[in-house]
Amino acid sequence: MGTLLGLTLGIGLFLVWSSRTIPREPRRPRPPGRWSRTLVHAGLGRLGVPGLLGVCAGAGLLVGLTVQGVSHTAPVALVFGGMAAYLPAGLIAGRARRHLRETAEVWPEAVDHLASGVRAGLSLPDALAGLAERGPAPLRPAFAAFALDHQATGRFGDCLDRLKERLADPTGDRVCEGLRVAREVGGGDLGRLLRNLSGYLRDDARTRSELAARQSWTVNAARLAVAAPWVVLLLMAWQSEAIERYASPGGTVVLIGGGVVCVVAYRVMTWIGRLPEEPRVLS
């Protein structure tokens, strides 16, 4: 018994000693999830995923109770409550997509300003900080934060990492990594690289805008086709004799089946019509 206690005590002391002396590999932070990136692109990064879930739940509960008070039909209230719960997330996702499109359109101008600053003999931090005043409006806040960050710390590499997090954009990753390499090993061809990148971005933005314009009428028609039956159902909620039929088991099955068909059809439509997105391989 004494031997067992001594062995246990020795193992415990060894574990305590090892926890304080043996260095541990730092854990890599988890990459942000899809909705976290969406909130950042939409300019609502401070809201966070829990806050978004709270807003969605509040909207769904409010609309569900309102429809229940008007129609006195629980299945219809649940359906519209679910739609209202998804509405904030859909609006935020649409805002994020618009921000990405606007950013893609203005990046060539930002790269041109950066190339002009480098060609004029400015240092890389000064050229980046100058975009806070002369750069495109959607990108100015990120570069203004970079300028303040660099003035406070003077660490170019760390400031570039934080700039990449604020931009959260594949083009921003390429520009930041190119500047990092030029800073560390010297880059006599940096100006030519930036000019070539600007031309490539303009061609890509032009192609994407043409494809989006051709697909817009198809996408809008599909959205109208999905929304039309639910608008009619909402108008029927004011007619108690008609809406009470959906309180029966058969009416509930019709609502659930229609909702599933609309969701599947809309997702398939968006999947077929979506344009390829460039991944962030340097993040």
MOJOPE-V50863 format. One line per field, one symbol per residue. ss: DSSP state (2 for helix, 1 for strand, 0 for the rest). psi: psi as a letter, one per 40 degrees, with the letter a starting at -180 (. if undefined). burial: # if it has 9 or more other C-alpha atoms within 8 Angstrom, else .. A space follows every 50 residues. Layout:
BEGIN
ss: ???
psi: ???
burial: ???
END
This chain:
BEGIN
ss: 02222222222222222222200000000000022222222000000222 22222222222222222222200222222222222222222222222222 22222222222222222220000222222222220022222222222222 22200222222222222002222222222222222000022222222222 22222222222222222222222222222222222200022222222022 222222222222222222222220000000000
psi: dddddddddddddddddddedhiihhhhihiiiddddddddeefdddidd dddddddddddddddddddddfhddddddddddddedddddddddddddd dddddedddddddddddddeeiidddddddeddeiiddeddddddddddd dddehddddddddddddfhdddddddddddddddehgdeddddddddddd ddddddddddddddeddddddddddddddddddddedehddddedeeidd ddddddddddddddddddddddeiihhhigee.
burial: ...................................#######.##.###. .#..##############..#.#.###############..##.###.## .#################...#.##.######..##..#########.## ........##.###..##.#.###.########......##..##.###. ##..#..#......#...#..##..#.........#####..##.##... ##.##...#..#...#..##.............
END
